[in-house]
Amino acid sequence: MNKQEYLLVCLQEECAEVIHAVSKALRFGLEDVKDDVSNINYIRQELVDLQAVMDMLEEAGVCLDDADNDEWHRLMKEKQMKVKKYMKYSKEKGCLTV
């Protein structure tokens, strides 16, 4: 296993930890506290950990942001629009209560 592969495993693990933190928040609420840490702060910490590994991958030559800044922002806006579209659909189906 080389350094890039090692960091990719770390990235995978961090993604799983973000999923775990979000699951706890959904089950028990964002403000629920365990071991003096609220679920929202648990999510924040896991996102920081994820970003740290992403930065290490970039330093190791794995380009995760292949787009220029304008392209990156355009892609983010497209994703946000898609999420909003499906939130609206979910609300129309009676599954999302906002």
N, C-alpha and C positions, 0 to 999 in steps of 0.2 A: 504494500500500500504506500503510495506516495503522499506528499503533503496535501496536494489538492484533494485527493480521495479522502484523506483523513478529515479535512475541513468540510467536505461535502457530507460526510457522516455526521459531523457536529451540527451542520446546518439542518439536516434531517431531524436530529434529536431536538434541536431548538424549536423547530416547527411543531413537533409533537408536544413540547412543553407549552407552547402558546395555545394549542388546542386544549390541553388539559386545564389551563388557567381559565380559558373562556367557558369550558364546560362547568367548572365550579361556580363561576359567576352566574351562569344560567340556572343552575340548580339551587343556589343559595343566595343569590343577589350580589350586586357589585360591592355593597358596603359590608357584607359579612366578613368577619375577622377570624383568622386562624393563626395562631402563633404570632400575634401582634401585627399581622399583615392583612390588609383588606384585599378582597378579590380584585378590585380595580388596580391596586398597587402591585398585586401579583402579576396581573396582565402586563402592566407597564414594565416591570422588571424582565419578564420573559421577552417582551418586544425589544428591550435594550440588549438582552443577551443575543437575540436573533440578529439584530443590526451589527453587533460586535463581530459575530462570525461572518456575516456578509462582508464587512469591511476587511476582515482577514483574508477572505477568498479573493477579493479585489487585489489586495497586496500580493497574493500568491499568483496573480496572473489570470484569474477567472473573472472575466468581464461580465458582471450581472446587469449592468446598466449599459446596454449596447446602443441606446438611442441618445441623441443630443438632448439638451435640456428641454427644448421646445417639443420634441417628439415624446419625451418622457411625460411631460405635462399633458400632451394631447391624449396619450394612451391612458393616463390616469383619469382624465375627464370622461373618456369613452367608457371606462369601467364603472365610474360613478353613475353615469347615465343608465348603463345596463342594470346596475343594482336597483336604482330608483324605478326603472321600468318594471322589474319583477316584484318590487315592493308594492307598487300600485296594483299589479295583477293579483298578488297575494291578498291584498286588502279587498279587492273586488270579489274574490272567491270566499271571503269571510274568514280567512286564516290569520290575517294580520290585523290587530286592533291598534289603531293609532289615534 
